[in-house]
Amino acid sequence: MNNALRQTGWIGAEITAETWRPVLADQLQRLNWDRVVDDVRPLLDVGADLALLTLENVLQVVTHPRSRT
């Protein structure tokens, strides 16, 4: 992943298993969320609830993963 990031101009710190979640959360907060929803809309099944696709919901999933047992 770090090689791919560098190839696209990433100048941040190397991403590790411990740092990817906060880095992703930071990047998500920089996006225009209306554009994100518009970009994703054609990929969703008919009847998908776009109201669930919010920055807050995505950040919740990224920053508070469920424990796997």
Contact map, one row per residue, 1 for C-alpha under 8 A:
111110000000001000000000000000000000000000000000000000000000000000000
111111000000011000000000000000000000000000000000000000000000000000000
111111100000000000000000000000000000000000000000000000000000000000000
111111110000000000000000000000000000000000000000000000000000000000000
111111111100000000000000000000000000000000000000000000000000000000000
011111111110000000000000000000000000000000000000000000000000000000000
001111111100000000000000000000000000000000000000000000000000000000000
000111111100000000000000000000000000000000000000000000000000000000000
000011111110000000000000000000000000000000000000000000000000000000000
000011111111000000000000000000000000000000000000000000000000000000000
000001001111100000000000000000000000000000000000000000000000000000000
000000000111110000000000000000000000000000000000000000000000000000000
000000000011111000000000000000000000000000000000000000000000000000000
010000000001111100000000000000000000000000000000000000000000000000000
110000000000111111110010000000000000000000000000000000000000000000000
000000000000011111110000000000000000000000000000000000000000000000000
000000000000001111110000000000000000000000000000000000000000000000000
000000000000001111111000000000000000000000000000000000000000000000000
000000000000001111111110000000000000000000000000000000000000000000000
000000000000001111111111000000000000000000000000000000000000000000000
000000000000000001111111100000000000000000000000000000000000011000000
000000000000000000111111110000000000000000000000000000000000001000000
000000000000001000111111111000000000000000000000000000000000000000000
000000000000000000011111111100000000000000000000000000000000010000000
000000000000000000001111111110000000000000000000000000000010011000000
000000000000000000000111111111000000000000000000000000000000000000000
000000000000000000000011111111100000000000000000000000000000000000000
000000000000000000000001111111100000000000000000000000100010000000000
000000000000000000000000111111100000000000000000000000100000000000000
000000000000000000000000011111110000000000000000000000000000000000000
000000000000000000000000001111111011000000000000000000000000000000000
000000000000000000000000000001111111000000000000000000000000000000000
000000000000000000000000000000111111100000000000000001100000000000000
000000000000000000000000000000011111110000000000000000000000000000000
000000000000000000000000000000111111111000000000000000000000000000000
000000000000000000000000000000111111111100000000000000000000000000000
000000000000000000000000000000001111111110000000010010000000000000000
000000000000000000000000000000000111111111000000000000000000000000000
000000000000000000000000000000000011111111000000000000000000000000000
000000000000000000000000000000000001111111110000000000000000000000000
000000000000000000000000000000000000111111110000010000000000000000000
000000000000000000000000000000000000011111110000000000000000000000000
000000000000000000000000000000000000000111111000000000000000000000000
000000000000000000000000000000000000000111111101000000000000000000000
000000000000000000000000000000000000000000111111000000000000000000000
000000000000000000000000000000000000000000011111000000000000000000000
000000000000000000000000000000000000000000001111100000000000000000000
000000000000000000000000000000000000000000011111110000000000000000000
000000000000000000000000000000000000000000000011111110000000000000000
000000000000000000000000000000000000100010000001111110000000000000000
000000000000000000000000000000000000000000000000111111000000000000000
000000000000000000000000000000000000000000000000111111001000000000000
000000000000000000000000000000000000100000000000111111101100000000000
000000000000000000000000000000001000000000000000001111111100000000000
000000000000000000000000000110001000000000000000000011111110000000000
000000000000000000000000000000000000000000000000000001111111000000000
000000000000000000000000000000000000000000000000000111111111100000000
000000000000000000000000000000000000000000000000000011111111110000000
000000000000000000000000100100000000000000000000000000111111111100000
000000000000000000000000000000000000000000000000000000011111111110000
000000000000000000000000000000000000000000000000000000001111111110000
000000000000000000001001100000000000000000000000000000000111111110000
000000000000000000001100100000000000000000000000000000000011111110000
000000000000000000000000000000000000000000000000000000000011111111000
000000000000000000000000000000000000000000000000000000000001111111100
000000000000000000000000000000000000000000000000000000000000000111110
000000000000000000000000000000000000000000000000000000000000000011111
000000000000000000000000000000000000000000000000000000000000000001111
000000000000000000000000000000000000000000000000000000000000000000111
